Amino acid sequence: MNGSPTNRRLRLVGALGGAVFATLTLVAFLLNPGPSSEHGIPVVEYYSTHGTETLWGAAFFGVAAIFFLWFAETFGERMGSRAIGIAGAAATVALYSVTVGCWEILAEIFGGVDLIDVSSNGYSTALVLRDIGNGAAHMGNFPATAYVGATAAAMLTSTPSWRRLGWVGVGVTVLRLISALVELASNSRWSDEVTIVGFLAFLAWVFAASAMLVWATRRSDAHAVPETTSILASGGRPIHRC
């Protein structure tokens, strides 16, 4: 039994949650790519002219985080990886939320201000918030890597269609780990490109896993409907098929 129609619809929405997360997070990233430099004046200048975009990006990510956790719960329940999968998703959301929260505060403080009116303490505050946000993002990459690895491992122990995607997940896990280490250890310009590639690979993986889960959920529900109909037609007695 797959539960009531309402439960099936909720599971389908949960399965779709990963795709919603990936899409909304990508929109948030495009709205707020961040300043080109980590020094005080460029940071303040960026948020003084991109305050609205930053706030919208934070709102999109907040909604995305809800769907990501819903997806992680739905995926873990189906694939038997609830503990590490949900823990990885929760840690990822928590650390990335610190990053987005710091950006949101910067937009609240400096959005629309004139640089002439910003004191030296203001620039120092901007740098501190930016550094806290960056640090949280750097560490958030590791639970994100753990989440990709956990979902890939769960797929490798499932049916052949899941296993094929699981091997892709192994490659994404390695790429995500390398990008996380590069971002943490290097300050060179090329490391930013590696970081972006790793982040986009993470979003692409969540989207692909979500799409696969939606397909599997719909297929399972479609097979459950005829069985339920047959049971009802037999007066509530299960029909045994050879």
N, C-alpha and C positions, 0 to 999 in steps of 0.2 A: 504494500500500500504506500502511496506517495503522499497521503494526507488529503486534506480538503482542498477544493479549488483555491481558496484564499492562501493556504500554505504554499501551494505550488506557485502561485503568482508571486508571493514574497520571496521564494527561493529564486525565481527567475530574475526578479529585480536585484537580489543580492548578487547573482551571477553576473548581471550586467554592470554591477557597481565598479568593477575594475576598469572597464572601458570608460565609464563616466569619470572616474578618478584620473585616468591618463589624459583624457581630453581636456578636462577643466584645468589640470595642473599645467599642461602645455600652453593653454590660453593664458594662465597666470604668468608663466615664464615669459611669454612673448610680450605681454603687457608691461612687465617689469624686468627687463634684462639686467638692470643694475648699472652703476657708474662705471666708466672706463678706467678709473683709477681709484685706489684705496686711500688716497690722501684726503685731508680734511676739506679743502676747498672744492674739489670735484664732487665729493660725496654730498656736501650741502647743496651745491649747485644742481646736482642731478635731482635730488628730492624736492628742491624748491620749484622745479619745472615739471616734475612727474608725480606730484602728490596724488592726484586723482587716479592715475593709472595704477599706482602702487596700492592704493586702498581697494580698488576693484580687484586687483590680483590677489590680495589677501583674502577678500571675500570668496573669490572663486576657489582658492585653495582650502578654505575652511569647509566649504560644501564638499569639495573633493575628498577631504580627509574622512568625512562621515561615510561616504560611499566606499572608500578603500577598506575601512574597518569592517563594513558590512560584507564586502566581497571576501575579505580574508576569513571571516567566520563561515560564510557559505562554502567557500572552497575547502576549508579545513574539515568541515563536517562531512563533505562528500568524499574527500580523498584520505581522510584519516591522519591529517597533519595539523590538528587544531592547535596543539600546545606551542610548538616552535613557530608555526606560521603566524598565529595571532600575536605572539610575543614579538616577532620580528616586525610585523606590520604596526603594532602599537608603538614600539620604540622608534620606528622610522617616522611615523606621524608626529610623535612627541618632539623629536629633535628638529625636524623640518619646520614644525610649528613655531619653535623658538626663533628660528631664522626668519620666517615670514613675519612673526610678531615684532622682531627688531626693525624690519623694513617698514612695517606699518607705523611704528612709533616715530621713525625718522620722517615719514610722510606727514604724520600729525604735527610734528614740531616744526618742520621746515617747509612744508607745502605752501607755496605762494609767497614766501618771505623774500625780502630784498637782501642780497648778500652784504650790503653795507651795514645792515642792522644786526648782523650776527657777530657776537662777541667771540673772543678766543676760547672761552669756556664752551660756547656753543659748538665750535669746531671740534673741541676735545670730546664733547658728548657724542657727536656724530661718529667720531672714530671708534669710541668705546662700543657704541651700539652696533656699528658695522662689524667690528672684530668679534663681538659675542655671536652675532648672527652667522658670520663665516665659520666660526669654530663649531657651532651647533650643526651647521650643514656638513662640515667635514666629518664629524663623528656620526651623523645620520646616515652617511653613505655605507657604513659597515652593517648596521641592522638591515638596511635595504638589500645589501648583498646576501645577508643570511636569509632574508625572506625569499629572494629569487632561488637560492640554493635549496631551501626547504620545499618550495613548490615544485622545483625540478625533480628533486628526489622522490616526492610523492608520485609524480607522473611516471617515473621510471619503474615503479612497482605496480602500475595499473595496466590497462589494456594497451594493445599495440598502437592505437591512434594517439593515446596519451603519451606513450613512450617516445614516439617520434618527436613530439614537442618537448618532452623532457630533456632529450639530448641537446636540443637548441638551448634550453635553459641552462645546461651545464656550461656552454660557451658564454652565455650572457653573464653567468655568475663569475667566471674567470675575468671577463672584460670589466665587470663592475668592480671587482676587487682591485684590479690593476689601476683603474681610474681613481678609486678611493685612495689608494696608497700614493699615487702620483700627486693628487691634489693636496694631500697632507704633507708630503715631503718636499715638494718643489714649489718655487715661487716664479718660475720662468713663464713666459707668455704662452709657450706651446702646451703647458700643463692645463691651461684653461680650455683649450680645444679638446684635450683628452677627457677632461671632466665633463664637458658638455656631451660628448659622445657617450660616455658612461651613463649619464643621467637620462639621455634620450633612449638608450638601450633598456634601461630600467622601465621607463614608461611604456615602451614598445612591448616588453615582456608581459607586463601587467595587462595591457590591452589584449595581447594574444591569448593569455591564459583565461581572461574573462570571456573572450569570444568562443573559446573552446568549451568553457563551462556552460555558456548559454546554449550552445549546440547540444551538448550532452544532456542538459536539463530538459530541453524541449523534446529531445528524442526519448528520454526516459518517461516523461509525462505522456507522450503520444502512445507509448506502449502500455501505459497503465490504464488509459481510458477504456480500451476494448476489454481488458481483463475485468475492470470494475463493472462494465455493462453486462458482461457474461454472468458475473456473480449475482447481480440484481435480477437478471432474467431467469435464473435458476431458483429464485425464491430465497436467496441469501446463502445457498449452499455452494461452496467452491466447486468449479468444474475441473476435474482432473484430466489433463491431456497426456497422451503417451509421448 
